């Protein structure tokens, strides 16, 4: 897993070694908890600042790693609780900020080999959204990072029996819904390559052959960029949607670069100026694409470089027309009169 570089250096030089050594673990916890790279970086930095302040006050820390893991987890739990209202009011489907985890066709990232790669996938991170912050923390610490119940109890401030009950509930919920895609890296990357080539070439037949019968398309525009208002399903719909995107590509000077996203095959799209348009991540199993996820929300792409404006929602791009302002010389139209003239719309995330 590629951990983004920190924004600022450690405040105290003598603790820099501790920070560098444990930062990957801290970021891994915070990112899986929040699904946000920017929030994870802020949490990691705050956790280390807290350690620095404690050491400056003369306190003795037996295990900086345990202290930092505890601080990171508790900060993430607090963040999730405060962010709940924002998540509930999020426009359209929510997807995590994409994390690039290696090159196509290359060797797996060492961190990707060492950890459960499934716990990085977008499908898994979306599933974690259905857990409470504490359930998410207990589940991740035990199932992904291998902490024992005693350690988890110390980190979360819960009793060991309580942690066991929390884990049982969370595990039952996750096991019921967790997607399992047992496909080799080479096979999944070959399917992804053929998928994007078929889309770029306008080959509907080839696309349909690669799509699973229950394939799903999920787009995250956050109300700021063009995306489907809700997920849709079926090979025909997904294939035609991808072909429609591919037809618009040449007009925007878009290029598609294959890469690995959250441990999965995917792609990043750039415009003619090299700015990021969106990021795709694919769920692949048994030689078929089972899900296509596209992050277009510009707020979730800034960590990848300059963000393009070609996919931003402007009035002319909306499926529904913005109703023109009423002339000051005329009385404002009544609700009944506008209702009959307003064009019918569907799936407009900005309305």
C-alpha positions as CSV (number, residue, x, y, z in Angstrom):
1,X,0.0,0.0,0.0
2,X,1.4,3.4,-0.9
3,X,1.2,5.7,2.0
4,X,1.0,9.4,1.0
5,X,3.8,11.5,2.3
6,X,3.1,13.5,5.4
7,X,2.2,17.1,5.1
8,X,4.6,18.4,7.9
9,X,7.6,16.9,9.6
10,X,7.6,15.6,13.1
11,X,7.8,18.4,15.7
12,X,10.5,16.8,17.8
13,X,13.6,15.3,16.1
14,X,14.3,12.7,18.8
15,X,10.9,11.2,18.1
16,X,11.2,11.2,14.3
17,X,12.4,7.6,14.2
18,X,9.3,6.5,16.1
19,X,7.1,8.5,13.7
20,X,8.6,7.1,10.5
21,X,8.5,3.5,11.8
22,X,4.9,3.5,12.9
23,X,3.3,5.9,10.4
24,X,2.3,3.2,7.9
25,X,0.4,1.4,10.7
26,X,-1.2,4.6,11.9
27,X,-2.2,5.6,8.3
28,X,-3.6,2.0,7.6
29,X,-5.8,2.2,10.7
30,X,-7.0,5.7,10.0
31,X,-7.7,5.2,6.3
32,X,-9.7,2.1,6.8
33,X,-11.6,3.7,9.6
34,X,-12.5,6.9,7.6
35,X,-12.2,6.0,3.9
36,X,-10.5,9.4,3.5
37,X,-6.8,10.0,2.8
38,X,-6.9,13.6,3.9
39,X,-8.7,12.8,7.1
40,X,-6.3,9.9,7.8
41,X,-3.3,12.1,7.4
42,X,-4.8,14.7,9.8
43,X,-5.5,12.0,12.3
44,X,-2.0,10.5,12.0
45,X,-0.4,13.9,12.5
46,X,-2.6,14.7,15.5
47,X,-1.8,11.4,17.1
48,X,1.9,12.0,16.9
49,X,1.5,15.6,18.2
50,X,-0.2,14.1,21.2
51,X,2.7,11.7,21.8
52,X,5.1,14.6,21.4
53,X,3.3,16.7,24.0
54,X,3.2,13.9,26.5
55,X,6.9,13.3,26.2
56,X,7.6,17.0,26.5
57,X,5.7,17.0,29.7
58,X,8.1,14.4,31.1
59,X,5.8,11.3,30.9
60,X,7.3,7.9,30.2
61,X,5.8,5.9,27.3
62,X,6.7,2.2,27.5
63,X,5.4,1.5,23.9
64,X,5.2,4.4,21.4
65,X,3.6,2.0,19.0
66,X,0.8,1.1,21.4
67,X,0.3,4.8,22.3
68,X,0.1,5.9,18.7
69,X,-2.2,3.0,17.7
70,X,-4.5,3.9,20.6
71,X,-4.5,7.7,19.8
72,X,-5.1,7.0,16.1
73,X,-8.0,4.7,16.7
74,X,-9.7,7.0,19.3
75,X,-9.3,10.0,17.0
76,X,-10.8,8.1,14.1
77,X,-13.7,7.0,16.3
78,X,-14.3,10.6,17.3
79,X,-14.0,11.8,13.7
80,X,-16.6,9.3,12.5
81,X,-19.1,10.3,15.2
82,X,-18.8,14.0,14.2
83,X,-18.9,13.2,10.5
84,X,-22.1,11.1,10.7
85,X,-24.4,14.0,9.8
86,X,-22.2,14.9,6.8
87,X,-22.3,11.2,5.6
88,X,-26.1,11.0,6.0
89,X,-26.5,14.1,3.8
90,X,-24.0,13.1,1.2
91,X,-25.3,13.6,-2.3
92,X,-25.5,10.4,-4.3
93,X,-23.5,7.2,-3.7
94,X,-20.5,7.4,-1.3
95,X,-17.2,5.8,-2.1
96,X,-13.9,6.1,-0.3
97,X,-11.1,8.3,-1.6
98,X,-9.1,6.2,-4.0
99,X,-5.7,5.0,-2.8
100,X,-3.3,4.0,-5.5
101,X,-1.6,0.7,-4.5
102,X,0.9,-0.2,-7.2
103,X,1.5,-0.4,-11.0
104,X,-0.3,-2.6,-13.4
105,X,1.6,-5.7,-14.1
106,X,4.2,-5.0,-11.4
107,X,5.0,-6.8,-8.2
108,X,2.6,-6.3,-5.3
109,X,3.4,-3.5,-2.9
110,X,5.2,-5.0,0.2
111,X,2.4,-3.5,2.4
112,X,-0.2,-5.0,0.2
113,X,1.3,-8.4,0.6
114,X,1.7,-8.1,4.3
115,X,-1.9,-7.1,5.0
116,X,-5.2,-8.5,4.0
117,X,-5.7,-6.9,0.6
118,X,-9.4,-7.4,0.8
119,X,-9.6,-4.9,3.6
120,X,-8.5,-2.2,1.3
121,X,-11.0,-2.8,-1.4
122,X,-13.7,-0.1,-2.0
123,X,-16.4,-2.8,-1.6
124,X,-15.1,-3.6,1.9
125,X,-14.7,0.0,3.0
126,X,-18.2,0.8,1.9
127,X,-19.4,-2.2,3.9
128,X,-17.6,-0.9,7.0
129,X,-19.8,2.2,6.7
130,X,-22.7,0.2,8.0
131,X,-20.9,-0.5,11.3
132,X,-20.8,1.9,14.2
133,X,-17.4,3.6,14.8
134,X,-16.6,1.3,17.7
135,X,-17.6,-1.8,15.9
136,X,-15.5,-0.7,13.0
137,X,-12.5,-0.2,15.2
138,X,-12.8,-3.5,17.0
139,X,-13.3,-5.4,13.8
140,X,-10.4,-3.8,12.0
141,X,-8.0,-4.1,15.0
142,X,-8.8,-7.8,15.4
143,X,-9.4,-9.1,11.9
144,X,-7.0,-6.9,9.9
145,X,-4.2,-5.9,12.2
146,X,-4.2,-8.9,14.5
147,X,-4.6,-7.3,17.9
148,X,-5.7,-9.4,20.8
149,X,-8.7,-8.7,23.0
150,X,-6.6,-7.3,25.8
151,X,-4.9,-4.8,23.5
152,X,-8.2,-3.9,21.8
153,X,-9.8,-3.3,25.2
154,X,-7.0,-0.9,26.1
155,X,-7.2,0.9,22.8
156,X,-11.0,1.4,22.7
157,X,-11.5,1.8,26.5
158,X,-14.0,-1.1,26.5
159,X,-13.9,-4.3,28.6
160,X,-12.6,-7.5,27.1
161,X,-16.0,-9.3,27.3
162,X,-17.6,-6.2,25.6
163,X,-15.0,-6.3,22.9
164,X,-15.8,-9.9,22.2
165,X,-19.5,-9.1,21.9
166,X,-18.8,-6.1,19.6
167,X,-16.6,-8.2,17.4
168,X,-19.1,-11.0,17.1
169,X,-21.8,-8.5,16.0
170,X,-19.5,-6.8,13.5
171,X,-18.1,-10.1,12.1
172,X,-21.7,-11.5,11.7
173,X,-22.7,-8.4,9.8
174,X,-19.6,-8.3,7.6
175,X,-19.6,-12.0,6.8
176,X,-23.2,-11.8,5.6
177,X,-22.4,-9.1,3.0
178,X,-18.6,-9.2,2.4
179,X,-17.9,-9.8,-1.3
180,X,-15.3,-12.5,-1.9
181,X,-13.3,-12.3,-5.2
182,X,-10.8,-15.1,-5.4
183,X,-8.9,-14.2,-8.6
184,X,-5.2,-14.1,-9.2
185,X,-3.6,-10.7,-9.7
186,X,-2.5,-11.6,-13.3
187,X,-6.0,-12.8,-14.3
188,X,-7.8,-9.9,-12.8
189,X,-5.4,-7.4,-14.5
190,X,-5.9,-9.1,-17.8
191,X,-9.7,-8.9,-17.5
192,X,-9.4,-5.2,-16.6
193,X,-7.1,-4.5,-19.6
194,X,-9.6,-6.1,-21.9
195,X,-12.5,-4.3,-20.3
196,X,-11.0,-0.8,-20.8
197,X,-9.8,-1.7,-24.3
198,X,-13.3,-2.8,-25.3
199,X,-14.8,0.4,-23.9
200,X,-12.2,2.5,-25.7
201,X,-12.8,0.6,-29.0
202,X,-16.6,0.9,-28.8
203,X,-16.9,-2.9,-28.8
204,X,-20.3,-3.6,-27.1
205,X,-20.0,-7.4,-27.7
206,X,-16.6,-7.7,-26.1
207,X,-17.8,-5.6,-23.1
208,X,-20.9,-7.8,-22.6
209,X,-18.7,-10.9,-22.6
210,X,-16.6,-9.5,-19.7
211,X,-19.5,-8.4,-17.5
212,X,-21.1,-10.6,-14.9
213,X,-24.9,-11.0,-15.1
214,X,-25.3,-9.1,-11.8
215,X,-22.7,-6.4,-12.6
216,X,-23.2,-3.1,-10.8
217,X,-22.0,0.4,-11.7
218,X,-21.5,2.9,-8.8
219,X,-20.5,6.5,-9.3
220,X,-19.5,9.1,-6.7
221,X,-19.8,12.7,-7.8
222,X,-20.7,14.1,-4.5
223,X,-23.2,16.4,-6.3
224,X,-20.2,18.3,-7.7
225,X,-19.3,16.2,-10.7
226,X,-21.3,14.3,-13.3
227,X,-22.2,10.8,-12.0
228,X,-25.3,8.6,-11.9
229,X,-27.5,9.5,-8.9
230,X,-27.7,5.9,-7.7
231,X,-26.1,2.6,-8.6
232,X,-27.5,0.7,-11.6
233,X,-27.2,-3.0,-12.6
234,X,-27.1,-5.3,-15.5
235,X,-24.6,-5.9,-18.4
236,X,-26.5,-3.9,-21.0
237,X,-26.8,-0.8,-18.8
238,X,-23.2,-0.9,-17.6
239,X,-21.8,-1.6,-21.1
240,X,-23.7,1.2,-22.7
241,X,-22.7,3.6,-19.9
242,X,-19.0,2.8,-20.4
243,X,-19.3,3.2,-24.1
244,X,-20.9,6.6,-23.6
245,X,-18.1,7.7,-21.5
246,X,-15.6,6.4,-24.0
247,X,-17.3,8.3,-26.8
248,X,-16.9,11.6,-24.8
249,X,-13.2,10.9,-24.2
250,X,-11.7,12.1,-27.5
251,X,-13.7,15.4,-27.2
252,X,-12.0,16.0,-23.8
253,X,-8.6,14.7,-24.9
254,X,-9.0,12.1,-22.2
255,X,-6.5,9.3,-21.7
256,X,-6.8,6.2,-19.5
257,X,-3.9,4.9,-17.4
258,X,-4.3,1.4,-16.0
259,X,-3.2,1.2,-12.3
260,X,-4.1,-0.6,-9.1
261,X,-6.7,1.2,-6.9
262,X,-7.3,0.0,-3.3
263,X,-5.7,-3.3,-4.1
264,X,-7.9,-3.9,-7.1
265,X,-7.4,-3.4,-10.9
266,X,-8.5,0.0,-12.0
267,X,-7.6,3.1,-14.0
268,X,-7.1,6.8,-13.6
269,X,-8.4,9.1,-16.3
270,X,-6.6,12.4,-17.3
271,X,-7.7,15.2,-19.5
272,X,-5.6,16.7,-22.3
273,X,-3.7,18.8,-19.8
274,X,-2.9,15.8,-17.6
275,X,-5.4,16.7,-14.9
276,X,-7.3,13.9,-13.1
277,X,-10.9,13.4,-14.2
278,X,-11.8,10.3,-12.3
279,X,-10.6,7.0,-10.9
280,X,-12.1,3.5,-11.7
281,X,-11.8,0.4,-9.5
282,X,-13.1,-3.0,-10.7
283,X,-14.3,-6.0,-8.7
284,X,-13.3,-9.1,-10.7
285,X,-14.0,-12.8,-10.2
286,X,-14.0,-15.8,-12.4
287,X,-13.0,-13.8,-15.4
288,X,-15.9,-11.4,-15.1
289,X,-16.3,-7.8,-13.9
290,X,-18.8,-7.8,-11.0
291,X,-18.7,-4.1,-10.1
292,X,-17.4,-0.9,-11.6
293,X,-16.8,2.0,-9.2
294,X,-15.9,5.5,-10.4
295,X,-14.8,8.3,-8.1
296,X,-15.5,11.7,-9.9
297,X,-16.0,13.9,-6.8
298,X,-13.2,16.5,-7.1
299,X,-12.8,16.7,-3.4
300,X,-11.6,13.1,-3.4
301,X,-9.1,13.4,-6.1
302,X,-6.8,16.3,-5.1
303,X,-4.3,14.0,-3.5
304,X,-3.6,12.6,-7.0
305,X,-2.7,15.9,-8.6
306,X,-4.5,18.8,-10.3
307,X,-8.1,18.0,-10.9
308,X,-9.9,18.5,-14.2
309,X,-13.0,20.6,-14.5
310,X,-14.4,18.7,-17.5
311,X,-16.6,16.5,-15.4
312,X,-17.9,19.2,-13.0
313,X,-21.6,19.7,-13.1
314,X,-22.4,23.0,-14.9
315,X,-25.9,24.0,-15.7
316,X,-25.6,22.9,-19.3
317,X,-24.5,19.4,-18.2
318,X,-27.5,18.8,-15.9
319,X,-30.2,16.5,-17.1
320,X,-32.7,19.1,-15.7
321,X,-32.4,22.7,-16.8
322,X,-32.0,25.3,-14.2
323,X,-35.2,27.3,-14.2
324,X,-34.5,30.9,-15.4
325,X,-34.9,33.7,-13.0
326,X,-38.2,35.6,-13.2
327,X,-38.1,38.9,-14.9
328,X,-38.5,41.7,-12.3
329,X,-41.3,43.2,-14.5
330,X,-43.4,40.1,-14.1
331,X,-44.8,38.6,-11.0
332,X,-43.2,35.3,-10.0
333,X,-44.9,32.3,-11.4
334,X,-47.1,30.3,-9.1
335,X,-46.2,26.8,-8.0
336,X,-48.9,25.2,-10.2
337,X,-48.0,27.1,-13.3
338,X,-44.3,26.2,-13.1
339,X,-45.1,22.5,-12.3
340,X,-46.8,22.0,-15.6
341,X,-43.9,23.6,-17.6
342,X,-40.9,22.2,-15.7
343,X,-39.3,19.4,-17.7
344,X,-39.5,15.9,-16.2
345,X,-36.2,14.7,-14.9
346,X,-34.7,11.5,-13.6
347,X,-31.6,10.7,-11.5
348,X,-30.4,14.3,-11.3
349,X,-28.2,14.5,-8.2
350,X,-28.3,18.3,-8.1
351,X,-32.1,18.6,-7.8
